[in-house]
Amino acid sequence: MNTSKSDTFWPSYTDLMTSLFFVMLVLYILTYVRLNATIQLQANKLKIIETVEANLQPLKTETSLFIYEQQYKRFKLAFDVKFENDQYQLIPGQLDNYEQTISHIEKAGLKLKSIIDHLKQERASDERLKQVSYVVVIAGYASRTGEELHNYELSYKRALKLKDYWKSKGIDFEASEYEELVDLQIAGNGWGGIGRLPLQADNQRFLIQIFPKIGDVR
């Protein structure tokens, strides 16, 4: 009787261990495949980010028109833009040193457009960039004087007028050709915003921010 029990135990034990081995093997294979897929996905995203950074590099090197603030990951116009007190329009009488300033503003818009056009061309030619679009923010600033609400409105109007001026010169980031590429946003930083300058008069300026948006990557 004891011999019979022993004879049935070992085959059953062997079958159990074999089944557990195959279960662990299957789980290992599934984990390995999923881990490899995750690593490949992250590698693809990294390549896209590196490509986007390379495409934005010309804007960082155009130091006569833009200054890249590494600390805040944003661009600012490299030249002074000073308004008369409580003004926001880019016209003589409201903008100091009008002729020179407006010339720089137009050149900056054309340079920004050339970068956006390059991003568009790269997106059309590189399959990896099909899921990439960009948020372009034009932000206006105002001195921290007077009423806070008024200065937020004033800084927004300044950014809006910059967008309108560029558009009048054929620099229109809301045009249909950029529909799937650019999400243009106008912002007024008013009294707020990081990296404000010590002299309030120096805060009459424009900031340009470009954020890539990366969709589903395979």
C-alpha positions, 0 to 999 in steps of 0.5 A, spaced: 500 500 500 505 504 501 509 502 495 503 504 491 502 511 494 510 513 493 509 510 485 503 516 484 506 521 488 513 522 484 509 523 477 504 527 480 510 532 483 513 532 476 507 534 472 506 540 477 513 542 477 513 542 469 507 546 469 510 551 474 516 551 470 512 553 463 507 558 467 514 562 469 517 561 462 511 564 459 511 570 464 518 571 463 517 571 455 511 576 456 515 581 461 521 581 456 517 582 450 513 588 454 519 591 457 523 591 450 517 594 447 517 600 453 524 601 452 523 602 444 518 606 445 522 611 450 528 610 445 523 613 439 520 619 444 527 621 445 529 621 438 523 625 437 525 630 442 532 630 440 530 632 433 525 637 435 531 640 439 535 640 433 530 644 429 529 649 434 537 650 435 537 656 429 532 660 433 537 659 439 543 661 435 540 668 432 542 672 438 541 679 435 534 677 435 532 672 440 535 671 447 534 664 449 533 664 457 536 657 459 533 657 466 526 659 464 526 655 457 523 661 453 525 666 448 525 673 449 526 679 444 534 681 444 532 688 443 529 693 447 521 694 446 519 700 450 512 703 450 510 710 452 506 710 459 500 706 459 500 704 451 500 698 447 500 699 440 506 699 435 505 705 432 509 712 432 508 716 438 506 710 443 513 706 441 519 709 443 525 709 438 519 707 433 523 706 426 529 701 429 524 697 434 519 696 429 524 694 424 527 689 429 520 686 430 519 685 423 526 681 422 524 677 429 517 675 426 520 673 419 526 669 423 520 665 427 516 664 421 522 661 418 523 656 424 516 654 423 516 653 416 522 649 417 518 645 423 513 644 418 518 641 412 521 636 417 514 634 419 512 632 412 518 629 411 520 625 417 515 620 419 517 620 426 514 627 427 507 626 424 505 626 431 508 632 433 505 639 434 507 646 437 504 651 442 507 658 440 506 663 446 506 670 445 507 673 451 507 681 453 509 684 459 508 691 463 511 694 469 508 693 476 505 700 477 498 702 477 492 697 478 494 690 477 488 688 473 489 694 468 496 692 467 494 684 465 490 687 460 495 692 458 500 686 457 495 682 453 494 688 448 501 689 447 502 681 445 495 681 441 498 687 437 505 684 436 501 678 433 497 683 429 503 686 426 506 680 424 500 678 421 500 684 417 506 683 414 504 676 412 507 672 418 501 669 420 501 663 425 494 662 425 494 661 417 491 654 414 498 652 412 499 651 420 493 648 422 495 641 424 502 644 426 501 650 431 497 652 436 498 660 437 496 663 444 496 670 446 498 671 453 499 677 458 503 676 464 501 683 467 505 683 474 506 676 474 511 671 470 518 668 473 524 672 471 522 679 471 527 684 471 529 689 477 527 695 473 520 696 472 521 699 466 525 694 463 519 689 464 516 692 457 518 686 453 515 680 449 517 673 450 516 667 445 515 660 448 515 654 443 512 647 446 512 641 442 506 636 443 508 629 442 502 625 441 502 617 441 508 614 439 509 607 436 
